[in-house]
Structure formats: C-alpha cells, structure tokens
Amino acid sequence: MLKACLNGGRGRDEHPGVPVTPAELAADAARCANLGVAAVHVHPRDASSVESMAPAVIADAVAAVRAARPGLPVGVSTGAWIEPDPAARVAAVRAWTVLPDFASVNAHEEGAEAVAAALHERGVLVEAGLWTPQAVRAHQGWRVPVGRILVECTPDDPARALADADAMLALLAPAGPPVLLHGEGTAAWPVLAEAVRRGLDTRIGLEDTLGLPDGAPAPDNAALVAAARALGAC
C-alpha cells in the first residue's frame, strides 16, 4: 500500500503547495488517489491554520475528502503537539462527530495507550507510530488492538534512518499487523526504497519531504506520489 501524507505540521511558509483548508486537502487527496494511492493521512487545521483535534475541524476535513473521493480511506494524527494533555486527546476522540477511517498514535507519547483505546472503542483503526526501538518495546505492552504499525524513521541522515529501520523491524513479530515503513527529509526516499525492497507498505507526501528523488523541489503532493509509484511503491 502507498499512502499519501498531505501536509503534516508544515505551513505554506515551508512550501506554497501545502494543503491547509478542507477544500485543499480534498483536492490533493483526489489527485493522489487518481495516481494510485490507497489512503491519505491529513492533519486538519482550524480557522487560524493551527492543527486541531476538535470535532468540527476533524469533521470538516474528513467529510471534504470523502466527498471529493468516496471510498478513499482517510486518517488523521493524534500527536501530542496538537493537544499536549492526554486526557484532552481522549476527550476529543470521544467527541468526534465524523470518524476518520484510521488515526495514528505515537507510542512514546504520554497517554498513548489511552488514546488508542478511545479510537478502538469508536471503531477507528489504530496505527501505532513507532519512532525508536524503545517505542517498539513500549507498544508491545499495549492491550489495545492495532490495525497497522508505522515504523517511522525520523533521522534526516539516510544511513541512520536505515539503521533505525533495521533495528525496529527486527523487534516486530512476523505475524503482527501490517507494517508501513517511511522516513523523513533527506532520508524519505532511501527509506521508501527500502520499504519497496522489503515488500512493506509505505507513504510519501509533503509532510515527509519537499524534494523529489533527484533532489529537485517537489511542486506538489501529486508529483511526489508519481515519483514513488515510479520507484515501485503501490
């Protein structure tokens, strides 16, 4: 599976093509779906362009994507930088009026298992975000069912990112949930190539990188998806 990660925490100060509004997210999601992505991951923003887990903000973004591309799975983030209070993150999930298909939970963050439990109770597929071998071990103690494992290689240096990938993947049970492997920045494309080599799910988009494999600036999310498809991601 190839997933498009459309915006993340980036703003237009970093790239003019970053989609921010529900309409922009929906248009980008449709373009990426036309190129073959199986799902999209978005970070909805409020009227001030600030990331938010508020029910109305989540509803507007998810509904817009579904209207533009019915049937395309759409997921959101529950990162602690969006809402630092774990209890408030749980309360937000329980108050959502329109549910995403999936949501990522970073296993190393305080209250992560409680957030995952709230998502599971509401029927939202949980993606466990694992950034380090320590996070892998922490996640292995969860009692909440997980639908997908995100092995997220955060170092910008490709060699370090690939070493992290090896270390984390070695700790995961072969019969566990599907694994999505991805990197960031300069390491995004080498890690994507490694995911393709291993036959794992992966993702690409302006959240992860602003450049194409040859180092040229990426004009938009669609160009990144097209490049990933050319490298064998599907």
Secondary structure, DSSP 4 states (H G I P E B T S, - for coil): -EEEE--TT--TTT-TT---SHHHHHHHHHHHHHTT-SEEEE--B-TTS-B---HHHHHHHHHHHHHHSTT--EEEE--TTT---HHHHHHHHHH-SS--SEEEEETTSTTHHHHHHHHHHTTPEEEEEE-SHHHHHHHTT--S--SEEEEEE--SSHHHHHHHHHHHHHHS-TTSS-EEEEE-GGGHHHHHHHHHHHT-BEEESTTT-SB-TTSPBP-SHHHHHHHHHHTT--
